[in-house]
Structure formats: structure tokens, C-alpha cells
């Protein structure tokens, strides 16, 4: 009989270890991504987000945080973020006619403008449809941010900013990705609203 308590303990300990490693290695690139996104939003530009599977859910989660708000305690204006994972008719029509590799790049071609930002999420850094989207983004003058894991893969190689979680375990990479994009949203919305951020900091002491 397997010791399920030990399984649970081991999972949480490994998740903590990966987050500690993430803390040690990812903050400079995360802050670089924050600055790039703040500049884009301040200039009236938008964020496009893509990913597959759990990363598709993360894309939608982050878009919702920017459009709504990360916390009701910081009620700022909506920010333009689009998850390229949500339009089932667009995704399936392009995949059916041309293959799955183009489902995100076609949308970047349609929506991407110079000065926008594309955030591509992949635990492996090798998702082909994310890579194709990043290539089109680069052609259009859209800045590429890769949120990845492992070695970073090809996505990290072509990204303007690569945030690489130091783990090869998908679930623990995803757990750290969640923390990282929450921090991304937290910092960006405060950089865009410095007076509100100063009031909040004074209130919190």
C-alpha cells in the first residue's frame, strides 16, 4: 500500500524547491518582462498570450487578471490582454485546413501591431505553434516574452526576454509559472499606476 501522505509531502517539498530555484534565477528576466509590458501598455499597445494544455489555461488566467484586476484592493483600469487560446472556431478552422502549428501565428498576424507584446507559455520551450507565433511576432515588431521551463528550448533562443523555470517536471514548472505571472501582473499594474501604488504602500506600512 502506497503511503499517500508521503506522496503529498514529497510533491509539496519539490514544488517548494523549484520555487526557491526560480527565486534565485528568474527575477532579473521577470523584471525585464515587467518593464517591457509596462512600456507597451503605457503606449496604448496590447498583450497577446498563447500556450497549449495547462499553458492555454494559464494564458486565459493571465488575460483575465489584466482585463479584470489581480485584486479588488487595487481597482485600476482594464488592460488589453488577449488569450489566443479561446476562439474555438478560429483554432479548429486553421488547424483543420492548415495544421495545428499555425493556430497562434495566424492570430498574431491578424492582431499583432508594432509595440505589442506576445507572451508564449510552454513548459518545454519547444511548442511548435508557439514558436511559429513568435516568428510572426518578430516579423511584425511585436516583442516576444517566453515563459518556459527546462533548458528553455527554441522559444528561449528566439525570445526577447526568456523566463526559464529551472525544472524538467511539467507540474512543478506550471506551479512556478502561476507565481511568476501573478507577480508580472502585480508589478505591471503598479508601475502603470504609481500614485495608487504609493498610497497602497503607505497604507500597508
C-alpha positions as CSV (number, residue, x, y, z in Angstrom):
1,X,0.0,0.0,0.0
2,X,1.5,3.3,-1.1
3,X,2.0,6.0,1.6
4,X,-0.1,8.8,0.1
5,X,0.8,11.2,2.8
6,X,4.4,10.8,1.8
7,X,3.5,11.3,-1.8
8,X,1.8,14.6,-0.9
9,X,4.7,15.7,1.2
10,X,7.2,14.9,-1.5
11,X,5.2,16.8,-4.1
12,X,5.0,19.9,-1.9
13,X,8.6,19.8,-1.0
14,X,9.7,19.5,-4.6
15,X,7.3,22.4,-5.5
16,X,9.0,24.5,-2.8
17,X,12.5,23.5,-4.1
18,X,11.6,24.5,-7.6
19,X,10.1,27.8,-6.4
20,X,13.3,28.5,-4.4
21,X,15.4,27.8,-7.5
22,X,13.0,30.1,-9.5
23,X,13.6,32.8,-7.0
24,X,17.3,32.5,-7.4
25,X,17.3,32.5,-11.2
26,X,14.2,34.1,-12.7
27,X,13.8,37.5,-11.1
28,X,16.0,39.6,-13.4
29,X,14.2,38.3,-16.5
30,X,10.8,38.6,-14.9
31,X,11.5,42.3,-14.1
32,X,12.7,42.8,-17.7
33,X,9.4,41.4,-18.8
34,X,7.5,43.7,-16.4
35,X,9.3,46.7,-17.9
36,X,8.6,45.6,-21.5
37,X,4.9,45.1,-20.7
38,X,4.5,48.3,-18.8
39,X,6.0,50.2,-21.7
40,X,3.6,48.5,-24.1
41,X,0.5,49.2,-22.1
42,X,1.6,52.8,-21.3
43,X,1.9,53.3,-25.1
44,X,-1.6,52.1,-25.8
45,X,-0.4,48.6,-27.0
46,X,-1.7,45.2,-26.1
47,X,-0.6,41.8,-24.8
48,X,-1.2,38.6,-26.8
49,X,-0.8,35.3,-24.9
50,X,-0.6,31.7,-26.2
51,X,0.1,28.2,-24.9
52,X,-1.1,24.6,-25.0
53,X,-2.9,22.5,-22.5
54,X,-2.2,23.7,-19.0
55,X,-0.4,26.6,-20.5
56,X,-3.5,27.5,-22.5
57,X,-5.4,27.7,-19.2
58,X,-2.6,29.9,-17.9
59,X,-2.9,32.2,-20.9
60,X,-6.6,32.7,-20.2
61,X,-5.9,33.1,-16.5
62,X,-3.4,35.9,-17.0
63,X,-5.6,37.6,-19.6
64,X,-8.4,37.7,-17.1
65,X,-6.1,39.2,-14.4
66,X,-5.1,42.0,-16.7
67,X,-8.6,42.7,-18.1
68,X,-10.3,42.4,-14.7
69,X,-7.9,43.0,-11.8
70,X,-5.5,41.0,-9.8
71,X,-7.1,42.1,-6.6
72,X,-10.1,44.2,-5.7
73,X,-7.8,46.1,-3.3
74,X,-6.1,47.7,-6.4
75,X,-9.0,48.8,-8.6
76,X,-7.2,50.1,-11.7
77,X,-8.4,50.5,-15.3
78,X,-8.7,47.4,-17.5
79,X,-5.6,46.4,-19.5
80,X,-5.8,45.0,-23.1
81,X,-4.8,41.3,-23.0
82,X,-6.0,38.6,-25.4
83,X,-5.6,34.9,-24.9
84,X,-5.2,33.3,-28.3
85,X,-6.5,30.0,-26.9
86,X,-10.1,30.8,-26.6
87,X,-11.7,31.1,-30.0
88,X,-12.6,27.5,-30.9
89,X,-13.8,28.3,-34.4
90,X,-10.6,30.1,-35.3
91,X,-8.4,27.4,-33.7
92,X,-10.2,24.5,-35.3
93,X,-10.7,26.0,-38.7
94,X,-7.0,26.9,-39.1
95,X,-5.9,23.5,-37.6
96,X,-8.3,21.6,-39.9
97,X,-7.2,23.4,-43.1
98,X,-3.5,24.1,-42.5
99,X,-2.4,22.2,-39.4
100,X,-2.1,22.9,-35.7
101,X,1.3,24.6,-36.0
102,X,-0.4,27.8,-37.3
103,X,-3.3,28.3,-34.9
104,X,-1.5,31.0,-32.9
105,X,0.7,32.6,-35.6
106,X,-2.4,33.3,-37.8
107,X,-3.9,35.2,-34.9
108,X,-0.7,37.1,-34.2
109,X,-0.7,38.1,-37.9
110,X,-4.3,39.3,-37.5
111,X,-4.0,41.2,-34.2
112,X,-0.3,42.0,-33.7
113,X,0.9,45.5,-34.2
114,X,4.4,47.0,-33.7
115,X,4.9,47.7,-30.0
116,X,2.6,44.9,-28.8
117,X,3.9,42.1,-26.7
118,X,3.4,38.3,-27.2
119,X,3.8,36.1,-24.1
120,X,4.3,32.5,-25.2
121,X,4.0,29.9,-22.4
122,X,5.4,26.4,-22.7
123,X,6.9,24.0,-20.0
124,X,9.3,22.6,-22.6
125,X,10.1,25.7,-24.6
126,X,9.6,23.6,-27.7
127,X,5.9,24.0,-28.6
128,X,5.9,24.4,-32.4
129,X,2.7,26.5,-32.6
130,X,4.2,28.9,-30.0
131,X,7.4,29.1,-31.9
132,X,5.6,29.9,-35.2
133,X,3.7,32.7,-33.3
134,X,6.9,34.1,-32.0
135,X,8.4,34.1,-35.5
136,X,5.5,36.1,-36.9
137,X,5.6,38.4,-33.9
138,X,9.3,39.2,-34.6
139,X,8.4,40.0,-38.2
140,X,5.7,42.4,-37.1
141,X,7.7,44.2,-34.5
142,X,5.9,42.6,-31.6
143,X,8.1,41.9,-28.6
144,X,8.5,38.2,-27.6
145,X,8.5,37.0,-24.0
146,X,8.9,33.3,-23.4
147,X,7.7,31.8,-20.1
148,X,9.2,28.3,-20.2
149,X,11.0,25.5,-18.3
150,X,13.8,23.1,-18.6
151,X,16.6,24.4,-20.9
152,X,14.2,27.0,-22.3
153,X,14.3,25.3,-25.7
154,X,14.0,27.1,-29.1
155,X,11.5,29.5,-27.6
156,X,14.0,30.9,-25.2
157,X,16.5,31.2,-28.1
158,X,14.4,33.5,-30.2
159,X,12.7,35.4,-27.3
160,X,13.5,39.0,-26.5
161,X,13.0,38.0,-22.8
162,X,13.1,34.4,-21.6
163,X,11.9,33.5,-18.1
164,X,13.1,29.9,-17.6
165,X,11.9,27.9,-14.6
166,X,14.8,25.5,-13.6
167,X,12.9,22.2,-13.6
168,X,12.1,19.4,-16.0
169,X,8.9,18.4,-14.3
170,X,5.9,19.8,-16.0
171,X,3.6,20.1,-13.0
172,X,6.2,22.0,-10.9
173,X,7.1,24.3,-13.8
174,X,3.4,25.1,-14.1
175,X,3.2,25.8,-10.4
176,X,6.1,28.3,-10.7
177,X,4.6,29.8,-13.9
178,X,1.5,30.7,-11.9
179,X,3.5,32.5,-9.3
180,X,5.6,34.3,-11.9
181,X,2.7,35.6,-14.0
182,X,0.8,36.8,-10.9
183,X,3.9,38.8,-9.9
184,X,4.1,40.1,-13.5
185,X,0.6,41.4,-13.3
186,X,1.1,42.8,-9.7
187,X,4.2,44.8,-10.7
188,X,2.9,46.0,-14.1
189,X,-0.4,47.3,-12.8
190,X,1.5,49.2,-10.1
191,X,4.2,50.6,-12.5
192,X,1.3,51.9,-14.6
193,X,-0.4,53.5,-11.5
194,X,2.4,54.9,-9.4
195,X,0.1,57.2,-7.3
196,X,-2.2,54.3,-6.4
197,X,0.9,52.1,-5.7
198,X,2.3,54.8,-3.4
199,X,-1.0,55.1,-1.5
200,X,-1.1,51.3,-1.1
201,X,2.5,51.1,0.1
202,X,1.8,53.8,2.7
203,X,-1.4,52.1,3.9
204,X,0.4,48.7,4.2
205,X,3.3,50.3,6.0
